[in-house]
Amino acid sequence: MARPTVTIADVAVLAGVSRQTVSNVLNAPQRVTPATTVRVQSAIQKLEYRPNRSARNLRVRASHTIGFRINSPGGLGDLLDRFLHALANSAQAAGYHVLLFTSADPQTEFAAYDDLVQTGTVDGFVLTDIGIADPRPAWFVRRGIPFVCFGQPRRNRGEYAWVDVDGDHGTAQAVDYLVSRGHRRIAYLGWPPGTGYGDDRQAGWRRAMRRHGLSLTGMAGTCPQDAGSAAATARRLLAGKTPPTAFVCGSDTFAIGARFGCGADAAGQPRATVVGFDDSPAAAFLTPPLSSVRQPLPAVADHIVDLFVRRIADPGARPESVLLRPELVPRD
């Protein structure tokens, strides 16, 4: 759980001075007596207070720029490209720009965040790929740096602003669709436990399977997100005593791998029906086309920018969150 944010008011109480005096020590020390300065600095050190540099920049000279760290692309989809395009459009409409950067390892990543804020290059950040034990949200809160997450932080107790897509609902839709087409042995193929978003998508499959009274035994497969691993896992599930007739997949990369793993019958049709997630362009161009769950990326970006602008305008306000529902795109 993240440490509570230390505010300028906390420093003032401990030092026995006004908030304005603390502000003067930080921004105009010539206005404060040496003895008072020592007392305030001692309180700052004891509480490990970090000034909200972005809020100060907003009052003096805001950059109107949002920082975004890009990771190495994973899988066969272009979800990140489509999200960045949507984010740039939404930011531009709000009078902001998006600055992309990268880093080689966690240490340089945090150094980059700190440098971009201290130099006034950005007003804050959008974070993605939020893992269950992700240290970044708490790190930002301790330093008073504005940010919004694309993805729900799993150790969140209302401290963080986030926008997410309901993966549980998406895969449950996929199960309902397959059941409507007569399938009863429906497998799941996705990430190993621990990603958060992958856990949600598998949970939706489990929930829908139980709702329809269908067996889960031998129907779940996990592997790294690459088509070769997904194909091998699909073949393993198909070799069981009660092989699946359909697959619900955590992403289109898993789905494309499952298609390869299933093979085709004499008529060239896949031996099992497969439903993906993310509705990448590849889904529509496969033969036959791939049904997939579509994330509402333009709406995600609009909400992220809206929450970000609110965080900049009122850093002390309670962080808000938005959960959006995806839509199944069936292709027969």
N, C-alpha and C positions, 0 to 999 in steps of 0.2 A: 504494500500500500504506500502511496506517495506521501511524503511529509507535507503537513499543512504549509501553505504559502506564507512566508514572513512578509509583512507589509511595513510601510514607513510608519504607520501608527504604532505597531508593536515596538519598533525602535524608540519612538518618542516616549512611550510609557516606561520602558526600561531605563532610559536615560533621564527621565524626569523633565523633559522639555516639550515644546510644541512640535507639531508636524512640520510647520514652516521652518523651525530651527534646524530640524534634521535635513530638510530640503536645502537650506542654506549651506550646511556643512558639505553636502554633496555637490552643489552647483555654484555656490558663491561663498567660499570659506572666509573671505575677507570680511564678511559681515558678522562673524561669530568670534567670541573671545577664545583664546587658546584653551582655557580650562574647559569650556563647554564643548569645544571641538574634540578634545581628548575623551570626554565622557560619552559623546555620541559615537565616536569611532569605536570605543570599547564595546558599546551596546551592539553596533553593527557586526563586530567580530564575534561576539558571544552568540548572537542569533543567526550568524552566517547569512545576513541579509544581502541580497543582490538587487540593485536598482533595476527597475523596468526600463531598460534603455530604449526599447521600441516605443513605449508610451511617451518618453521624453522627446524622441525624434519626431513623433507625431505633432507635439506642441511646437517644436522648433522648425523641423525640416523633414517631413515624411518622404520616403523614397517612392511610395505607392508601387512597391514591387513585392511579389510573393516568391519566396525561395522554394525550390522543389528539387530534392536529390533523386536522381534517376539511378536505378539499379541495372545490372546486366539483364537483357531481355531473357525471359524464360518461356519455354513452350513454343507452340506453333502459332499462337494467336497474336493479335495486335491490340489487345485490350489497353495496354499502356499508351500506345500511340493515339488511340481514339479518345482516351480519357484526357491526355494532355491537350489535344486539340479542343475538346470541350472546355477544359479549364481555362485555356488561353482566351477563348471566346467570351466566357463568363467574366473573367478578370477584366478584359478590355471594356466590356459594357459597364463595369463598375469603376472604371478609371484606373485600373491597375495593370501591371505587366507581370509575367512569370519569368523568373530567372532559373535556368536549369544548371545544375552542377553535379559532380560526382566525387567519390572518394574511394580510396583503395581498401580501407579497413575502418573498424569502428572508432579507433583513436583519431584518425584524420577526419572522420565524419563529424565528430563532436567539435573538433577544432575549426572545421569549416563553418558549422553553425555559428559558433561564437564569433568568428572573424566577420562573417557577413552582417551580423547584428551590430557589433561594436563599430564597424566602419560605416554604419548607416546604409549599407547597400540594399538591404531588404527590411521590411517592417515585420516579417514573421514568416511562417512556413506552413506548407501542406505536407503531411506525413502519410505515407502509404505502407503497405506490407507490415501491418501492426501485428507482431507476434504476441503470444500469451505472456511471455516474460520480457517484453520489449522495454528497455530502460529509457527510451527517448521521451515519452510523455512526461514522466515524473521529472526528468532532467530539465525540460522546458519550463514546467511549472515552478520549480525551485528558482529559476532565473527570471521569471516574469516575462518570458518571451511568448508573444502570441502565436498560436498554431491551431490548426484544425486537422483532424485525422480522417482519411478516407478508409474506413474500417473501424469497427468498434474495439477500443482497447479492452482486453479481457479483465484487467485488474482495475477497472474504472469504478470509482464510487461517486460519480458526478463531478469529478475534477476536470474532465477534458471535454472539449467540443469535438463532435464527430458526426460524420454522415456515412451510412452503410446501406448495403443492399441486402435484403432478407434472403440469404442463401437457403435457409431452412424451408421457406415458402416456395422457392424456386424448384428445388428437387422434389418437394411434395407434389407440385403441379406435374412434374415429369412422370412420377409414379401414377398419378390419377389418369394421365393421358394414356399411358401404356396399359393400365387395367381396362380402360374403355375400349382398347383395341384387342382385348382378350388375353393379355399376358398375365400369368400368375407366378412365374419364376423370374423375378426381376432382380438383377445383381446391381451392386454399387461399385464404382471404380473411381478412386480418388487418392488424395494425399494421406500419408500416415498421420496419426493423431498429433496435435500440437500446433497446427497453423492457425487455429481459430476459425477462419473463414471455411477451411476444409471440414472442420469438425461440425460447423453449422450445416453444411450441405449434406454430410452423411446423416446428421440427426434428422433432417427433413425426410430423407429416404426412409429411415427407420420408422419414424412416426407414421408416415403414410402407409408403409407396408403393414404395420400393426393395425392401423385403422381398417384396412381391407382384409384383415385376417390372414395375411400371407406369411410364409415362413422366411426367417432371416438366416437360417442355418446354411452355412457354406456359400452365402451370397454376397459377402463383402470382400473386396480386394483393395489393397493399398500398395502404392509404389511411388517412386519419384515421378515428377511430371515431365516425362518424355515419351514419345510415341513408342519407342522400342520396349521400354519397361511396361507400358500399358498393354501392348500387344501380348507380351509374355504372361502378364497377370490375367488377361482375358482368356488366353488359352488354358491356363491352369484352372480357372473357374469352370470353363466349358468341359474340362476332362473329369469333373466330379460325377457322382452317382446321379444327381438330379441337376443337370446343367441348366443354366439360365436360358431363357428365350429372348431376354432383353437386358439392356444395361442402361442405368442412369449414371452419368459421369460428372465429376466435379469440375471439369473444364472441357473445352473442345479438343485440347491436346490429348487428354485421356480418351475422349470419344473417338478421335481419329485412330489412335492406337488400338482401341477395342475393335474398330472396323477391320483393321488389318489382322488382328488376332482371331476374329470370327471366321474370316475367309468367306467364300461365296459358294452358292449351290450351282447346279448345272445350268441354271438360267442366268447366272451372273449376279444374283441377288444376295445380300448379306445373310448369313445363317442366323443372325440375331439382330433384333432392332436395337438401335443405339440412340440415346438422347444426350446431347452435350450441354455445356453451360458457357455462356459469354456471347454466343451467336457471332462468332468471327466470320469474316468474309468467306473463309474456306468452307464453312458449313453449307452455304447455298450452292457451292460449285462441285461438291462431291457427287458421285453417282452411285446410288440415288442421293438426293440432297439430305442433309442431316438436320433433324429437329434439334433445337437448342433453346436454352433459356437466355433471354436478352436482358442485360443490365441497362437501366435508364441513365446512361452516362451524362447526357446533357443536363438532366435534372439533378444528378449528383453534383456536377460542377457548379450549377447555379446555387445550390444550398451551401456548398463549401465556401464559395466566395461570399455569400450573404453572411454566414456565421463568422468568417474571417473579418469582414468589415465591421461587424458588431463588436468583435473582440478588440479591435484597434480603437474603436470609439469609446468603449466602456470596459477597460481591462478588469474591473472589479466585479462585473456582472457574473451571475451564475452561468457556467458553460451550458450550451444547449446541444441537443442531439436530434438527428433525423434518421429514421429507418424507412427506406423505400422498398417497394415490392417490384420484383422483376416480372417479366412476361414470357411465357412459353411461346415459341414460334414453331408450330408443327409443320413439317414438310414430309409429305407422303410420296 
